[in-house]
Structures are given as C-alpha cells and as structure tokens.
C-alpha cells in the first residue's frame, strides 16, 4: 500500500465524519468516500486482470473520485479517460495504456461502444451508478451498488513498489499519437508532501477542484486535499467557466486554476475588490500568469497568498513556485509583463543551459532543465522518445538524468531571491486556453484528413496566456474546408480544432525555406479585418 493511500485511510479512521468531498451538490464524509472506494477496489480485485491499469471514465461525479481512490486501494494505476474527448482519441489512450478495466461513473456509456466492440480482449466494465448497460459480446459488466456480498468484504491492500505508477496521463504528441507519462507513487508523494507544507493545507480547509481529471493539476487537488484531512469542492459543470459564485457560496480557503479561468472571471466582473475574503492561498499554473491578472486576483482575494506555479507533466504536477507580491511589481515584471515561475521545490533541481547543455551566464536566456525527486522515469512504453527528452548530464549539479523542457527561460536577477522567468518555447508547443498543444500534432491530423502534403497550424489570437485558439493553412486544390474541419472535430479535442482553415495554392516561405508563419498570420488577420 502506498503512503498516499495510507494517509487518506488514516484520515478516515481519525475523523470519519469529516467532509471529504462536495460534488453534485452533496457533501460526502471520509468514511463514505473510503467505503465506496473500497467497493470499487474489491470489484477490481475479484474481476479484472492483475497488474493492469484501470481506466476511469467520468467527470465531476462522486463515483469518478471514488474510482480513482479505489484503483489505488486495489494496487492499480489509474488512467482518466476524458468524457469530452473524441472517441478515436479516447480509444488510442485506452489502447496505449494497456488497461483492461473501465470504471464508468455517470456519463452515457454508448460513447464507449466502439471501444468495447473492437477490443481483441474482454474488457471488464464496472458501472457503479445505476443498472449495467447493454454490452457487446466480449465485455463483462460488474455492478457495485446492490452487491451485499461486497459491502463488508475486507479489501486486501496490495503492497505497491514505490516506483510503480500511481497514475498514467496522455498529452499532445508531435507524431499525432498521444504520449503517455506514468508518474510513480514516490514522485507523487514527494510533491504532495512539499505542497501541503508550502501551501499550508490542513484539516478544515476547503479546496477547489476546477481541473478535468485528464489534466495532471487535478492530482494536486485530490491528494493534497485528502492526505491533509481537508475537503475537496468540485466546481459543478455550469460554473466551470465562471466559478466566483461557487467560491463565495462555499467559502473556499484554497484556490487552484489556470490563469485563463481567472481571466474569464475577470471578464464577467467576478474579480471585484474583496470578492473572496475566505481564500487564504491562491495557486495558478498551466500557462504564463500576467502581472495585471495577478494584481486583480490579489485585490479580489485580499487575504490570500498568490503563487505562480510551473511544471510539465513529466516533472509531477508542479515543481517551481513564485510568491507574487503586489507591492514589488517593478521587480517581478518579466518579458511580456508575466510573473516569474520561481524556484524549485520538493527536491527539484533546475538548470538553464545553452544548445550544448552547458550552463548559461546568470541572467542570460537558455533552455530549462529539470531534475530531482519528482522527475518521471520516462514516457510510457516509448524508449526512443524518452532518450530524446530525458538526458544524462554529467556536467550539471547534481550529475544524472535531467528532463529537457523545451522552455526558454532566464534567471530574473531583479527579484529577491532571484527567480526564473519564462520567455517562450523553443519548439512549436503552445498553450491554448491552458491546454498543452503540439502544433505538429494538429498539422499531422490536417494532412491526414485533407490528403494534402503541407499544413501549418498557428496559435491565434495570441494572448498573454498563450493563444485563444488555432488557425490552419493547407495546400489543396478543390479541397472543401468544412468536411476537413468536421473530421478534425472527430479526432482532436475541441481546443485543438482550428477555428479557421485557409486553403492555399502555395505556402509563403522564409529565406531558409520554412513556412513563413508571420506572413500567414498577417494573411489571416487581413481576412478577419475585411481588408
């Protein structure tokens, strides 16, 4: 049994009636959460193939959270399957994960029919909420509710290797295939331990849960909260874009979101001065945090610390943090007026290097490398990609394996203490409304569905946070753009589908022969402006 699970079970023993989660308009105690998670675990252990991951299909439903904890109780790795993902992409995630069990919590299971039908091996479907659905041949259904034989069944808690993955997530990949990242228990435990101390989470605290379960920042929400004996407040679907009313209604003490969420709240005038007096700690991560937005949030939550966090999935949730001080605005302005991403925590090592992986002079820009206790061992069943991104660096301190983030940063010497500032990307990866997107993946899909040999995807319009969307350009005589976009919608998450598609006879080029992205952006903007 992992330390994460043991700490949550300890809370259930010490304060069984304390609230653990508010979801779907109802509070559930630690005793209720652990009881339902134990039912899931018992069903997994009696019905599914040993040692394989467990896929969790559901969002913002109590049983989805019980399924995650139940998977860990059963000694399995959990893999969230995005409810809103296109079916083909969800199927790819399931296939690449190696999962043979799905716990389906709440949503219409008809969207899983293709996955169940085409599987070469039987899939166990655990459906705790309601009657088992009609299933195709080969799928096995198990229902938890109404199983009196499981209610009092002691769950044998397997001993997990601390290097075995607690969860497996998939992010955008340059080849058009999602890339998997399995984070071992000991890396998650290192993060949770550091975050609980750094962000002062304890019994009685009321913590937000804004992120989709496919987004690794949700791991912070669940395990920092539950290991501390606090209560998780899951923003309901109707309030996700503008959760200000929910924050006030439930007097949340800890807030965590992307800057995009805060920016949307500001647009609808939810960040008025003093709006959130209950909030004591505010965390932002996932994209650059503009200084002006940090100031607006500080005014709305006047008694709150504001921390800007940074961290790729490969380094477990977040690994750098900077505490924003509104009174020191001139010293924290980075390029573009964004808050620095800070210094490493939780045993994280940082290095800023040049193209030869040698340290740059302090203050100069270079690529950020990460090492230390939170670093993933590599990509899931992908040694070639792992070898490119996880590199042995004997010239750095400490020598060993470091992860190449592809982020351009510099040490901001004006801060006290000096803090790392984000300057941009070294490749074509961008953030679209808080989501990490490889533009090469969008281009791969465009080429595939349109039959063209040339496609360019560009983040547009640009924002301080990344981009609000994507526009695309392809070469294609006689190609109809709408069917191409419709096929993109069936293959890509909504935030990766181009909002506009230009069909050209040829692509403008730079002197080096590459697509001239600046000229393409100018072309699109002229069309938008009607010039």
N, C-alpha and C positions, 0 to 999 in steps of 0.2 A: 504494500500500500504506500502511496506517495505521501510526502509531507503535506502537500496541498489538501488531499482528501482527509488526512488525519486531523488537520487544523479545523476543517469545516465540521467534521463529526464531533470534534471536541466542543465547538460552539453549540451544536445540537444537544450535547449532554449537559453542558453548563447552563444554557439559557434556552431550553426547548421551546418556550412560548414567545421568545423574542421574534420580531418580524424579520424575515429573511428577504422577501421579495414582494413588491407591489406590481402586479401585472394584470391586465384585463379588468381593471377596476377593483381588484381584490387583494388583500394582504394575506400572505402565507407565512407561517412560522417556520423556524428552523426545523422543528420536529416534522412538520408537514412536508417540507422540501426534501429532507433526508428519507422520509418514509416512501415518498413517490419515487425518488431516485433509486432507492433500494429495490422497488418493484421492477423498475427498468433493468437494473443490474442483474437481478435474479432471472429475468426473462432472457437477457442476453446470454447468460452463462448456461442456461438449460437448452437453448435453442440454436445458437449460432456457432460458426466455425471458430475454433480457438485462435487467438492472437491476431485476428484480422481487425482492421479499423471499423468503427461504427459510424455510419453517416446519419446526421441529424437534419431532418427536413422540417423546418418551421421557423417562424419569426414572431417575436413578441407574443408568444403563447407560453403559459406556465409549463406545459409538458415539454417544450423545447429546452427550457432551462433544466428541468428535472432529468431530461435525457442526456444532457451534457454531463451533469454530475453522475448520473447512473452509469454512463460509459466509463468514466474514470473509476468508479467504485468496482466495476467489473474488470478493471485492469486493461481497458482498451483505449486506443487513440480515437478521439472524436474528430469527424470531418463535417463541417457545416456545408449543407447543400443549399445554395441560395434559392429562395422561393421565386424571386423575380427574374432569375437568370433564364435566358433562352434554353429550351430543352436540350439542344445539341451540346451546348457548353456545359450544362449540368451533368449530362451523361459522360462527357470527357473527364470531368472532375471525379465522378464516381469510379470510372474505369481505371484512371491513373492512381487512385488512392488504394485500390485493392480491397475495398470494403465489400462485404457480402451481407451486411445487415443494415437496414434503414429503420430508424425510429422516426415515424411521421407524426408530427404534432400539429393538428389543426387544419392545415390547408387542404384544398381539393386534391385528392390523390390521383385524379385522372391524368394530371400532368406527368406522373411517374410511369404511366402505362408503357410508353416506348422503352424506357429503361428496363422495366421488368420483362417485357416481351422478348427483347433481343439478347438478354443476358445468356451466356453459354453455361452458366452455373446457376443453381437455385439461389434466390435471394430471400432472406428472411425479413419480412416486413412486420415490425412491431408497431401497432397502431393503438396507443393508449386511450385516445379520446373518441369514444363512440364505437359503433359496430364495425367489425372488419369489412373492408370494401370487397367488391368483386375483383378477383385477381386472375391473371392469365395463368396458364399451365406452367409449372416450374417454380412459381413463387409460393412461399409458405407464410401464412399470416398467424400472428400471435397477438392476443389482446390482453392487456394488463387489468383493466377495470373488470370487476366481476370474477376475479380469479382468487377465491378464498384460500386456495392451497398455497398462494404466494404471499399472502398478507403477512403471515407470521414466519415466513421462511427466513432463516438466518442466511445472510449473504456472505459467502466465503470471499474474503477480500484478498485477491492475489497480491503477491509481493512484486512490485514493478522495479525493473532495472532503472535507476535514475537517468540513464542515457536513452531510454525508450521514449518515443514521442508522446506528449500529453495531447497535442492537437496537430492537425495537418491542414494547412491552408494553401490555396492556389491563387497566384497573382498573374497579371498580364505577362505574356512572354513574347519575345521578338520573333519567334518562329511561327506564331499563330496558335501554338499549343500552350495552355496554362501551365505554369511551372509550380511544382509543389514544394512546400517548405514545412518540414516536420520539426517542431520545437520540443526538445526533451524536457522531462519533468524538472531536472535540476536547473535548467536555464529559466524556466517559468518561476520556479521557487526563488531563484536569485533576484529576479525582477520584482516579484510580489513582496519579498522581504524588504527590499530597498524602497519601493514605492509606498508601502504602508508607513514606513518611518519618515520618509521625505515629505509626504503629503498628509501626514497626521490623520490617518483613518482609524477609527476605533468604534467600540460599542455605542449605539445610539445615533451614529451618523447616518445620513440619508443621501445616498449616492445615485447620480443619474446613470441611465443606460440608454444612450442615444444611437449607438452603432449597430449596424447589421452584424449578425453572428459570423458572416464571412469576412469581416474586417477585423484584423487582429487586435485593434484597440478595444474590442468587446471583451477580450480576455482579461484586460485590466479591470474592467467594470465588474465582472463576475468574481474573480478570485481575490482581488484586493479587498473587495467588499465583504465577501463571505468568510475569508480567513480572519478578518478583523471583528466579526460579530456585528457588522453594520447591516443596513437594509438597502437593497437594490430597487430603484424606482425606474421601471421600464416605460419610457415615453410611448404613449399609445400612437397608433398609425396616424390618426387625424391630427396629431400635434407635433409630428416629427420635424416639419419644416419651420414651425414657429412655436417652440415649447415654453415660451415665457409664462403663460398662464399655469401650466403644469408645475413649473418650478415654484411659483408663488403658492399655489394651492397646497402643495405637499411640503413646503418649507425645506427644500433641499439644502444640504450643507456642503456637498461636493459636486462640482460640475465638471464634465469632460465632453468635449466635442471638437469637431474640426472648426477652423476659422470660418468656413463657408456657412455653417449653421449660425454662428454669431452674426455674420454679415446679413443673413436673411432676417434674423430677429431685428437687426438694426433698421433694415428697410421697412419693416412693418411696425416700427416705432415701439418695440418691446424693450429697448435699452435706455429707457428714461432714467435720469439720475435717481439712485436709491431704490430701483425697482426690485432688487433681490437682496434684501438685508440679511437673509438667513445664510447665504452662501459664504463659506469660510475659505474654501480652496477652489480655484478655477484652473483647469488644465486645457490646453489647446495643442493639437498635434495633427499630422497628416499633410500639412501644407504650410507655406510661409504665413506668419502672423503679422499683418500690418500694424505699425505702431499706433496709427489713428484708431484702429479697431480695438487694440488692447486698452487704449485710453478710455474709449467708450464703455468697454466692459467693466473696467475699474470703477468708473463712475456709477454704473448700474448696480454693481456689487461692491459697495464701498468698504465692506469689512472683510473682503476676500483677498488672499494672495492670488496673483495671476502668474502661472508658469507656462512658458512655451516649451513644449517637448519635441524631441526629434528621435526618429528611429525607424529603419527599414524592418520589414517582417523578418529578415534574416538575422537581426540582432535582438529579437524578442521584444515586441511591443514598442518600447522607447528606451533610449539609453543615454540621451543627453537632455539637460533641462536648464532653462534660464529663468530666474525670477524677475519679472518685469516690475520696474519701479517708475511710476508716472512722473516722479519729481526729477528723474535723471534722464529725461527724454533725449537731450542732445547727445549724450554719451552712448545711447543704445541704437541710434539710427545707423542702419546698415544700408547696403545698396538697395534702392527702391523703398526705403523707409520701413524695413521689416525688423522685427525683434530678433536678436541673436538666438541661436539654437542652444547655446550654453556650453556646459562642461559635462563630461561623462559621469554617470553614477552607476551604482550596482556592480562595481567591479569592471566597468567598461574602460578600455584604453582607446585613445584617439591618436591619429597621426595625420598630418597634412603633407602630401607628397607630390613630387613632380611626375612627369611621364615615365621616369626611370625608377619610380617608387623610392626616391630619396627625399628626406625631409626638406621642405622649403624654408626660407628665412621667415621668422615670425612676422606676420603682417602681410606676407605675400599669399596669393591665391594658389590653391592646389586641390587635388582630389582628397576627399576624406576617407580614411581607412579606419576600420573598427576592429577591436579585438577584445578579449576578456571573457568573463563568466557567462555572458548572455548570448554568445555567438552560436548560431546553429551549426551543426556539423556539415551542412551542405544541402543540395537540392535532392528531392525525393527521387530515388532510382535514376539519377542523372549525373553520372561521374564526369562527363565531358563539361557540362555547364558549371559543375562545382569547381573543376580545376581552373576555369577561367576567372571566377569571382572570388574564390577562397584561396588565397595565395600565401606561400611560405615567405616570410620576410625576416631574414636573419640580421638585417641592418637596423631594424626598428627595436624600440624598447617597450615591452619585452619581446625578444625574438619568438617567432612562432607563426601560427596561421592568422591572417588578417583578412577581413572582408572588404572588397573594393566596392564602395557605394555608388560610384559614378557621379557623386555630387561635388560641385565646385564650391569650396569654402575658403575662408581666411580667418585668422585669429584677430578679433577686434580688440586692439590694444587700448582703446579708449574706455573700455568697460573695467570695472573694478569688482571682482577679479577679471582678467582678460577672458573673453568669451568667444566661442566660434560663431561666425555669421555665415549664413547660406547665401551663395552668389548665383547659383543656377545649376543646370545639368551639363554633363559632358557628352551626353548622348541624346536620343530622341524620346526619352521618357519624360512625361509631363504629369501634372496633377489636373484632373478635370473634376471640378466640384468635390474635391477631397479624395478622389479615387486615383490610384496609381495606374497610369496607362502607358504602354509601349506603343508609340505611333506605328512602329514596324508591324505590330500585330494587326492593327486596323488596315494597314496597306496590304498585308498578306490576304486578308479576307476580301478586300476590294478587288484585288487581282483575280482571286479565285472565282468570285460570283459574277464578275463582269467579263471575264475572258481576256482582259487586257494585260499587256506586259508591263505597263507603267502606271503606278498610282502613288499619290502623295497625300498624306494626311497632316493637317496642321491644327494646333490648338488655337481656337478663335471664338469669341473675342478674348484677348489677353486680359487678365486681371492681376491684382497684386497677389492673388492666391494661386495663380496658375492660368487656367482658362475656364470659361463657362461652357465650352463645347468644342466640337471638332468640325472643320470643313475639309472637303476632299476634292481632289482633282485626278481625273483619269484620262488616258488617251483611248478613244473608242468611237470610230465612225459608225453611226447608226445605232449606238447603244442608247437604250431608254433608261434614264436615271432612276425613275421611281421603282421599277422592279429590282434594280440593284440595291437600292436602299431598303426595300422590303426584305430582301434576302439577308442584308446586314442585320436587320432587326431580329431575324430568326437565329442568328449566330453569335451576336455580341450583346453584352449588357447595354442597357439604354444609354448610359453615359458615354459609351464608345461609338455609338452610331452617329455618323456625320449628320449635322443639321442642314448641310447644303452640299450638293455634289455638282461639280463643274466638269463637263465633258469637252475635252480639247482635242485639236488636231495634233498638237505637239506641246511639250512642256518647255518653258523657258529654262535656260541653263546658266550657271555661273561660269567663270573662266576656267574652273577646274573640271567642268563637265557635269557637275551635280545639278539637281533640280534647284532652280532659284526660288527659294521659299519666300523671300521678301517680295519678289515680283508677283508671285501667286497670291500672297496676302493682299497686295495693292490691287490686283485684279478683282478679288472678291469684294474688297471694300468699295471699289468704284461701282460695282454692280449693286451693292446694298444701298449706296447713296444715290443710285439712279443717274450716275454720270455717264 
